[in-house]
Amino acid sequence: MSSYKGHSIFAFILALMFFHNPLTIALTFIGANIPDFDHKFKKENVYKMIILGLIVFISLYILKLPYYIGLMIVFLGVTFYFSEHRSFTHSIFGVLTLTSAVSLILIWGSQLADAVTVIDNHYLLMAILIALLSFLFLNKKLLMIFLPLFFISLFVLPVMNISYVEIVLSLFLGLFSHTILDSFTPAGVKIFAPISSRKVYRNFGLSMVLLLCCISLVIHVPMLFKLFERYVI
């Protein structure tokens, strides 16, 4: 199984363990595909990201609108450009940095969209922004699967708003899931890069999967009690 498929499936499974909102599930899915932009074969995409950020920055600056969205996109591109593969972007510090950057792009983007559009549906605006984000981080094969399923889920499932905290948590889960899965490979990951070059391997991955399962179980305990009372007692 190719790397992006494995990371996508693993992130999707984790997302279902924690979330029921198609927006947060989608963000977890996208987040799992972000760290590998530090790979050499994606350098062309990184250049495009930097150019896109500059275009957004200049356009918003000319229109006298909040231009820091463009600067944050440039920051992402520069981060990937200077990162070695499976180093900073796969470390806990990299995961926190990328989570913060992408979260701010979405939050600032939603605030900008609220200010300049006549659409007053926050749920719809966020869905559009997430779809645009998928074009930035997902390859063509994943996009052909992701976009139809994403928009179908928006119509089939109940409308659920997404908070800024949920944006951060879902992106963090997706990004961290990538690090967890890569720890199962023989090369391991530099979990504390750039402070330390120490690598973690399979035992780290297993412990993190177990920890996430326990957290998910604790979160769903109230719901399990309700089901038990309804159908057993």
N, C-alpha and C positions, 0 to 999 in steps of 0.2 A: 504494500500500500504506500502511495506517495506521501511525502511529509505533510503537505497541506491538507490532504484528505484525513489523515490520522488526527492531526491537530483539530480539524473542524469537527469531526465526529466526537472526539473526547470532550471538547468544549460544549458541544450541544447537549451531551449527556449530563455534564455538570450543571449546565444552565437549567435543565429540566428539574434537577434536584433542588434548586434554590428559587427559581422564578416561575411565574405563570403568565407574565406579561410578554407578548410577542416583541415588544420594543427592547426589553432587557435581555431576552433570549438572543435577539439579533445582535445586540451589542457584544454579548459574550462571544458569539460566533465570530464576529469581525475582529474582536480583540485577540483571539487566538491566532490570527493570521498576521498580526502586526510585527512581532519581533523579528521575523526572518527577512525584513527589509534591510538588515545589516549584511545580507549575503551579497557577494560580488556580482552574481548574475542579475541582481535587482538594482544595480547602480543606475541604470537608465531610468527606472521608475523614481529613484531618489532625486535625480536631476529634474525630472518633471514635477516632482513635489515641491522642490525649491522654487522652480519657475512659477508654478501655480501660486505659491505663497506670495511671491513678489508681485504677481499680477493682482491678486486679491488686495494686498497691502496698498499698492498704488491706486487702484480703482476706488477703494473705500476712503483713502486719504483725499483724493480729488473731490469725491462726493461729500466730504466732511462727515463721514460716518466712522464708527469705531473700527480702526484699522488694525488693532492688535490681533485679530483673527488671522490675518495674513502673516504677521510676524510669528505666530505660534506654528503655522504650517511650515514656514521656513525653518524654525527651530527643530521641528521634527525631522525634516530632510537633512539638516546639518548633523543632527544626532546620529542618524543612520549612516551618513557618509563617513563619519570618523569612528564608528564602532566596528570592532572586529567581530566576525561571526561567532555567535554563542558566547559573547563576552558581556559587555555592559547591558545591551538590550534584553539579555536573558537572565540578568541578575535581579535581586530584589530591589536594588536602587534603580535599575533601569525600568523595571515593571512599574514602580511608583512614579517615576518621571514620565513615562509614556502614558500611564493612566491619567495623570494630572493634565498633561498637554492635550490629549484627545478629549478629555472631559471638558476642559475649558473651551475648546473649539466648538463643541456641541452646545454648551451652555451659552456662550457668547453668541453663537449662531442663532439659537432660538430667541434670544433677547433682541437681536438685530431684526430677525424675521417678524417678530411681534410688532416692532416699531415701524417697519417700512411696508408691511403688507396689510391687506384688509381682511386676511384670514384670522379669525379669532379662535380657531380650534387648535389649542396647544398640542393635542395628541396628533393631529394631522401634520402640523409643522414639524414636530419631532420625527415623525415617520419619514417625512421627505428628507430631512437632514441625515437621518441614518441611512437612507437609500443612497444619498450622495456620498456619504462616508464609505459605503461599500465599494463604490467605483474607485475610491482612492486606495483601498487596501486589499481588495479581493481580486484574484485573477479572473480571466474571462470564463473559465470552466465553472468556477464557483459562483460567479455572478449569474450564469444561466440557470443555476439551481436555486440560489438564494433569493433573487428578486421575485420570481413568481410565487414561491412559498411564503415569502415575507408579506407580500401584498394580499395574498389569499387569506393568511392568518389574521390580517387587520380587519377583514370583512367578516370572517367566520367567528372569531373569538370576541368576547365582550370588550367594549372600549375601556381601557385602563390607563389613566394618566401615569406619567413617570416623573419621579422627583429627581432633584439633582443628586441626592445621595444614592439613589438606585442607578443612575448613570455611572457614577464612580465605581460602585460595587460590581456592577456587571462587567465593565471594562477591565477592572482589576482581576476578576475571576477568569476572564478570557485570556488575558496576558499571562497570568500566573499559571494557568493550565498548560500553556506552551512550555514554560520552564519546567514544570513537573514532568511532562511527557518526554522532553529532551534529556532529562536526568536518567532515563532508562536506557539511553544509547551508550555505547562503549566510550564515546568522547566525553560524556557528562556535561555539566554546565558550571561556569564560574559564578557561583551564587552570590559572592560578595564583591564582584568586579565593580569598579576598578581599584577598590581598596586592597583586595586580596585576590591572588590567582588560584586559591584553593578550589578544587572541584568537588561537586557532589554527584552521587550516582544513584543506583537503583534503590538503596535503602531510604534515601531522602524522598524519592518519588513515592515509594510505598507508604511512608509515614505521612506524607502530605495528602495522599488519597484517603487514607484512613481518617485523618483529621477532618477533611472536608465532609466525609460521610457522617462523622459524628456530629459535626456542626449542623448539617442538613437534618439529621434525625432530631436534634434538640429543637430546631426551628419548627419542625412539623409535629412535635409532641402534642400541642394543644389540639391540632386537627385530628390526630390519631385517637385522642381521648374522646373527642366528639363522635367519631365514627364508631368507636367501641361502645359508647353509651347508646347510640342509635340502633346499631344492628346486633349487639351481643347481649347487653343488659336488658 
